[in-house]
Amino acid sequence: MEGRKSDMGKNKVHVKRDDTVIVLSGKDKGKKGKVIQVAPKEGKVIVEGINMVSKHVKPKSQEETGGIIKGEGAMYACKVQLLCKKCNKPARTGHAMRGDKKIRVCKRCNEEI
């Protein structure tokens, strides 16, 4: 289609690794955790201690034991919101220039995140 901008290459996620987030919806609604991994292409994040899933593992050798292993599952990034360190509440993020650096700021209290 002519004159239309393509959506390709616009895989951005509003949270980064090591951010503290709160879950907005789902079975873990209201829980807080730290982002372990971000997958921008899929638009998903993995949060520590949130969305625990059971995985059945078969032993690969005779020394190894199989069984059920619990681990964090990926969830859509739109289901989490960044927590502000100062006001300790969920916050939308904005951007500001401090010197020659572009930083993320809390829209609620204007503090650096």
N, C-alpha and C positions, 0 to 999 in steps of 0.2 A: 504494500500500500504506500502510495507516494505521499510525502508531506507529513508522515507520522513518525514520531520518534520510537525507536526500538527499545524494548525493555531489557534487551540482552546486556549483561555486564553490570546490572544494577542490584547485585546481591549484597545488600548492606544490612547489618544487624545493629540494633541500638545499644547492645551490651558488649562488653569485652571480657576477656579472660580475667579471673580474679576479682570481678565486680561482685558486690553483694546485692542479691535480688530478692524480690518477694513474688510468690506465685499468685496470679490474679484469678485463675479458674482451674477447675478440675478437682481430682480427688485430694490433692495437696494444697488446696486454696488457703492462703494466709501464711504458709510456711516460708521461712527465710533460709537462704543458702548461698554458697559461693559458686560462681560459674567455673567449671572445670575445663570445658571445651566448647568452642563455637564452630558451627558449620554453616557459613554464610550461603553456600550454594543451595543447601536444603532449607535454610531459614530456621535452623534448630540449634538448641543449646543443651548442654548437659550440666545439671546443677547438683552439687554435693548433697546427698541424703534425700533427694527429691525424686519422685517417679521411679521407685524401686521396682525392678522386674526380676523374675526368676528365670534362670537359664539352665537348661538340662545339658550337662557336659558329659561326654563319653570319655573314658580313659584312653589316652593315646599310647601308653605303654603299660607293661605289667606292674611297674613300680607306682605309677600314678593311680589315683583314685578318682572315680567319676562321682557324679552327684548333682545336686541342685545348688547353683551359685547365685547369690543375690547381688545385683549391681544397679547402678543408675542407668535409666533409659533416657533417650533424647526426647525433648519436648519442643514444641514450636516457640520461637522467641517472642511472639506476640502475646504469649500467656504469662510472661514475666515482666516485671518493671523494676528499674534500678532504685536502690535505696540510697537516700542522701545520708552522708556520714554525719553531718551536723544536726539536722532536724530529725533524723532517724525515721523518716516517713517515705513512702513511695513518691518518686519525683519524676516529672518529665524533664528532659535535658535540653539545654540550649547550648550555644557556642559563643565564646567570647575570646577576644584577643588580649593576652597578657604579654606585653613586650612584642616579641615576634613569634610567639607560640599561640596556636589555637587550642583552647581547652574546653572541656565540658563543664557546664555550670548547672546547678539546680534552679529550676524555674520558680520554685517556692521561696528560697532564701538567698539566691544569687551567690552561693558558695561553690567553690571548686569541688568537683566530684573526683 
